[in-house]
Amino acid sequence: MRHAPARDSGGGRPEPGDGDDEHDLRHHGDAEVRDGGDDLTDLAVNVRAGTPPPWLRERLAATLDGLAGYPDDRAAHRAVAGRHGRPAEEVLLTAGAAEAFVLLARTTRARHAVVVHPQFTEPEAALRDAGHPVHRVVLRAADGFRLDPWAVPEAADLVVVGNPTNPTSVLHPAADLARLARPGRTLVVDEAFMDAVPGEPESLAARRDLPGLVVLRSLTKTWGLAGLRVGYVLGDPGRVAALRRAQPLWAVSAPGLTAAEACCAPAALAEAEEAARRTAADREHLLRRLAEFDDVEVAGPAHGPFVLLRLPGAASVRARLRELGFAVRRADTFPGLSPDWLRIAVRDPATTDRFAAALSKALDG
């Protein structure tokens, strides 16, 4: 295994692009396991395996008796606000982070929107659907997919960046992201996977001093709630109020609000931290197994619950892995990545060992 080469971030800038290409921005990992994928070991979707935990299932089941009533989001807002040390008016619960991207796209008046790639493609798709031209800053494997803040054009009045970034698994320093904040600019940091990083050292979720900062979070990955759709926005009261006006009434279901409140409780936060530490250990095991393959190059260092691989003939390898019982995520739908890249979710060591055996066969094939 080789790591994608890195160099000093001051040694060059990624090239901004206009985004006019044929990447399928609407392709996501769940497509790899639809239509006959029930028997596959799922390494394409980044939701933590074995979730939701039993206690959370019980809390959600208990909401069913009250479904006749309209959702009341006040307790959930207080819980999320308390978790991040913010007042409740700086929190907006959403139907997953994906809804937050749509709300931001519909309410922004940005004239020069920039999306830092490779990253989750829904922000750009939402902006384009809302009629906004999108400029891309494309990070390079040669730089370890690390962000140089100076690569973002000065004229950008909306900047979207993921941290840790999907699919590269790169964790950008909070100080570098903070340098992007300035009056007149909206800085959107997608922290959907931050709770999978032990200690969340580079999070900006508690920062209230940075002008224009908007932080997005998701509860679907760590807690296994992708089907429930729940996330939230953190930002200044004016921005949150504007997003709330654009949001349909009762956008988050009563079970979703219950999940938000429950997952912000101290015991749940401790459980999430322990899960993050286990994921980090499982990721190291995956990296050790991948190191056995000379042709496999790993982007890194990785900090998320997934890793990004480059290998020759990746599309054919992906197809052979499917025949061997494993679904992995094609990565050429992410701007900045070629068909030689695949994304692999981190799983327990036993699953990883089975995958390594299958990968050996797929490469030999």
ZALUMNU-427014 format. One record per residue (C-alpha): residue number from 1; x, y, z; chain. Coordinates in steps of 0.2 Angstrom, whole numbers. Layout:
<rs>
NUM, X, Y, Z, A
...
</rs>
This chain:
<rs>
1, 0, 0, 0, A
2, 6, 17, -4, A
3, 0, 34, 3, A
4, -5, 47, -9, A
5, 10, 59, -9, A
6, 9, 75, 1, A
7, 18, 91, 0, A
8, 19, 107, 10, A
9, 3, 116, 7, A
10, 12, 132, 3, A
11, 20, 124, -12, A
12, 6, 127, -24, A
13, -13, 130, -25, A
14, -26, 118, -31, A
15, -34, 124, -48, A
16, -51, 131, -47, A
17, -64, 125, -60, A
18, -80, 130, -66, A
19, -89, 113, -63, A
20, -95, 111, -81, A
21, -92, 92, -83, A
22, -101, 76, -82, A
23, -99, 70, -64, A
24, -115, 62, -57, A
25, -118, 73, -42, A
26, -133, 63, -37, A
27, -124, 46, -36, A
28, -122, 40, -18, A
29, -116, 25, -9, A
30, -133, 18, -6, A
31, -135, 15, -25, A
32, -121, 1, -23, A
33, -133, -10, -13, A
34, -150, -7, -21, A
35, -158, -19, -33, A
36, -150, -36, -28, A
37, -137, -30, -15, A
38, -146, -37, 0, A
39, -133, -52, 1, A
40, -118, -40, -1, A
41, -107, -35, 13, A
42, -110, -16, 13, A
43, -93, -6, 12, A
44, -101, 7, 1, A
45, -112, 16, 14, A
46, -104, 25, 29, A
47, -117, 22, 42, A
48, -110, 13, 57, A
49, -113, -5, 57, A
50, -124, -12, 71, A
51, -135, 3, 73, A
52, -146, 10, 80, A
53, -142, 4, 97, A
54, -156, -5, 107, A
55, -159, 9, 119, A
56, -161, 21, 104, A
57, -173, 9, 96, A
58, -184, 9, 111, A
59, -184, 28, 113, A
60, -190, 29, 95, A
61, -203, 15, 97, A
62, -210, 24, 111, A
63, -214, 39, 100, A
64, -226, 29, 89, A
65, -241, 31, 101, A
66, -240, 50, 99, A
67, -239, 51, 80, A
68, -256, 59, 80, A
69, -249, 75, 87, A
70, -239, 88, 77, A
71, -220, 87, 81, A
72, -214, 99, 95, A
73, -196, 103, 92, A
74, -192, 114, 107, A
75, -184, 101, 118, A
76, -173, 94, 103, A
77, -167, 112, 100, A
78, -162, 115, 118, A
79, -153, 98, 118, A
80, -143, 102, 103, A
81, -139, 119, 108, A
82, -133, 113, 125, A
83, -122, 100, 117, A
84, -113, 114, 107, A
85, -114, 128, 120, A
86, -125, 139, 110, A
87, -142, 147, 113, A
88, -157, 138, 105, A
89, -160, 152, 92, A
90, -143, 147, 84, A
91, -150, 129, 80, A
92, -161, 123, 66, A
93, -166, 104, 66, A
94, -167, 97, 48, A
95, -172, 82, 39, A
96, -154, 76, 38, A
97, -139, 87, 32, A
98, -146, 86, 14, A
99, -161, 97, 18, A
100, -149, 109, 25, A
101, -140, 111, 9, A
102, -156, 114, 0, A
103, -161, 127, 12, A
104, -145, 136, 11, A
105, -145, 135, -8, A
106, -163, 143, -9, A
107, -159, 157, 3, A
108, -142, 162, -2, A
109, -139, 178, -12, A
110, -121, 173, -16, A
111, -114, 179, -32, A
112, -98, 168, -31, A
113, -101, 151, -24, A
114, -86, 140, -21, A
115, -87, 121, -17, A
116, -71, 113, -12, A
117, -69, 96, -20, A
118, -68, 81, -19, A
119, -82, 81, -6, A
120, -100, 76, -4, A
121, -109, 82, -20, A
122, -126, 87, -13, A
123, -120, 105, -9, A
124, -116, 108, -27, A
125, -131, 99, -33, A
126, -142, 110, -22, A
127, -134, 126, -27, A
128, -136, 122, -46, A
129, -154, 116, -44, A
130, -157, 133, -36, A
131, -149, 142, -51, A
132, -132, 147, -44, A
133, -116, 145, -54, A
134, -104, 135, -44, A
135, -85, 137, -45, A
136, -74, 123, -39, A
137, -58, 122, -30, A
138, -51, 105, -33, A
139, -39, 98, -21, A
140, -26, 86, -27, A
141, -19, 69, -22, A
142, -2, 76, -24, A
143, -5, 88, -10, A
144, -14, 74, 1, A
145, -31, 82, -3, A
146, -26, 95, 10, A
147, -34, 112, 9, A
148, -23, 128, 7, A
149, -35, 142, 12, A
150, -27, 154, 0, A
151, -33, 143, -14, A
152, -51, 149, -11, A
153, -54, 165, -22, A
154, -55, 181, -13, A
155, -71, 185, -22, A
156, -80, 170, -15, A
157, -95, 175, -4, A
158, -101, 157, -1, A
159, -88, 143, 3, A
160, -93, 125, 6, A
161, -80, 112, 13, A
162, -82, 96, 22, A
163, -72, 91, 38, A
164, -68, 77, 39, A
165, -71, 76, 20, A
166, -81, 63, 12, A
167, -73, 54, 2, A
168, -55, 58, 6, A
169, -56, 56, 25, A
170, -45, 71, 27, A
171, -47, 81, 43, A
172, -43, 99, 39, A
173, -36, 109, 54, A
174, -49, 121, 62, A
175, -37, 135, 61, A
176, -36, 133, 42, A
177, -55, 133, 40, A
178, -56, 148, 52, A
179, -45, 158, 40, A
180, -59, 157, 27, A
181, -71, 166, 38, A
182, -74, 185, 34, A
183, -88, 198, 34, A
184, -98, 196, 18, A
185, -94, 178, 16, A
186, -104, 163, 21, A
187, -93, 148, 26, A
188, -102, 132, 27, A
189, -93, 118, 35, A
190, -100, 100, 33, A
191, -96, 91, 49, A
192, -107, 76, 46, A
193, -93, 64, 51, A
194, -85, 74, 65, A
195, -93, 64, 78, A
196, -83, 49, 71, A
197, -67, 58, 76, A
198, -61, 54, 94, A
199, -62, 71, 103, A
200, -68, 81, 88, A
201, -52, 91, 89, A
202, -55, 101, 73, A
203, -73, 105, 75, A
204, -80, 123, 73, A
205, -97, 118, 80, A
206, -94, 129, 96, A
207, -87, 144, 87, A
208, -98, 159, 88, A
209, -85, 172, 84, A
210, -82, 168, 66, A
211, -92, 179, 54, A
212, -104, 170, 42, A
213, -100, 153, 49, A
214, -113, 139, 47, A
215, -109, 121, 53, A
216, -119, 106, 48, A
217, -121, 90, 58, A
218, -129, 74, 54, A
219, -135, 60, 67, A
220, -138, 47, 53, A
221, -120, 41, 52, A
222, -115, 37, 70, A
223, -132, 32, 76, A
224, -138, 22, 60, A
225, -153, 34, 57, A
226, -151, 37, 38, A
227, -169, 31, 35, A
228, -175, 43, 49, A
229, -167, 59, 42, A
230, -161, 70, 55, A
231, -147, 83, 56, A
232, -145, 101, 61, A
233, -138, 118, 57, A
234, -128, 129, 69, A
235, -126, 147, 64, A
236, -130, 165, 70, A
237, -148, 169, 74, A
238, -151, 179, 58, A
239, -145, 165, 47, A
240, -154, 152, 56, A
241, -170, 162, 56, A
242, -169, 164, 37, A
243, -167, 145, 35, A
244, -181, 142, 46, A
245, -193, 153, 35, A
246, -188, 143, 20, A
247, -191, 127, 29, A
248, -208, 118, 28, A
249, -217, 117, 44, A
250, -214, 101, 54, A
251, -200, 96, 43, A
252, -192, 84, 56, A
253, -204, 70, 62, A
254, -207, 67, 80, A
255, -196, 52, 80, A
256, -182, 62, 72, A
257, -184, 75, 86, A
258, -183, 62, 99, A
259, -168, 55, 92, A
260, -159, 72, 91, A
261, -163, 75, 110, A
262, -158, 57, 115, A
263, -141, 58, 105, A
264, -136, 74, 113, A
265, -138, 67, 131, A
266, -121, 64, 141, A
267, -123, 45, 140, A
268, -125, 45, 122, A
269, -111, 57, 119, A
270, -100, 45, 129, A
271, -106, 31, 118, A
272, -102, 40, 102, A
273, -85, 44, 109, A
274, -81, 26, 112, A
275, -88, 21, 95, A
276, -76, 34, 87, A
277, -61, 26, 96, A
278, -66, 9, 90, A
279, -68, 15, 73, A
280, -51, 23, 73, A
281, -44, 6, 79, A
282, -53, -3, 66, A
283, -47, 9, 53, A
284, -29, 6, 58, A
285, -32, -13, 55, A
286, -40, -9, 38, A
287, -25, 1, 33, A
288, -13, -13, 39, A
289, -22, -25, 28, A
290, -22, -13, 13, A
291, -3, -11, 16, A
292, -1, -29, 10, A
293, -5, -24, -8, A
294, 8, -15, -18, A
295, -4, -8, -31, A
296, -16, 0, -18, A
297, -13, 18, -14, A
298, -22, 26, 1, A
299, -26, 44, 3, A
300, -21, 50, 20, A
301, -19, 51, 33, A
302, -37, 46, 35, A
303, -48, 52, 50, A
304, -66, 47, 45, A
305, -75, 30, 45, A
306, -70, 27, 27, A
307, -54, 27, 17, A
308, -51, 32, -1, A
309, -41, 20, -12, A
310, -33, 22, -29, A
311, -28, 7, -39, A
312, -27, 2, -57, A
313, -43, -4, -65, A
314, -53, 1, -50, A
315, -70, -1, -60, A
316, -66, -19, -64, A
317, -60, -23, -47, A
318, -76, -15, -40, A
319, -86, -27, -51, A
320, -76, -42, -46, A
321, -78, -38, -28, A
322, -97, -37, -30, A
323, -96, -55, -37, A
324, -86, -60, -22, A
325, -99, -52, -10, A
326, -93, -35, -6, A
327, -101, -18, -11, A
328, -88, -3, -12, A
329, -92, 14, -17, A
330, -86, 20, -34, A
331, -77, 37, -32, A
332, -77, 44, -50, A
333, -93, 53, -47, A
334, -84, 65, -35, A
335, -76, 80, -44, A
336, -58, 79, -44, A
337, -57, 60, -44, A
338, -54, 48, -59, A
339, -61, 30, -61, A
340, -46, 24, -52, A
341, -53, 28, -35, A
342, -64, 18, -23, A
343, -71, 22, -6, A
344, -71, 9, 7, A
345, -81, 10, 24, A
346, -72, 5, 40, A
347, -79, -11, 48, A
348, -74, -23, 61, A
349, -58, -33, 59, A
350, -66, -49, 55, A
351, -75, -40, 40, A
352, -60, -32, 35, A
353, -50, -48, 34, A
354, -64, -56, 23, A
355, -63, -40, 12, A
356, -44, -41, 11, A
357, -45, -59, 5, A
358, -58, -54, -8, A
359, -48, -40, -13, A
360, -33, -51, -16, A
361, -44, -62, -28, A
362, -51, -47, -37, A
363, -34, -40, -40, A
364, -28, -57, -46, A
365, -43, -58, -58, A
</rs>
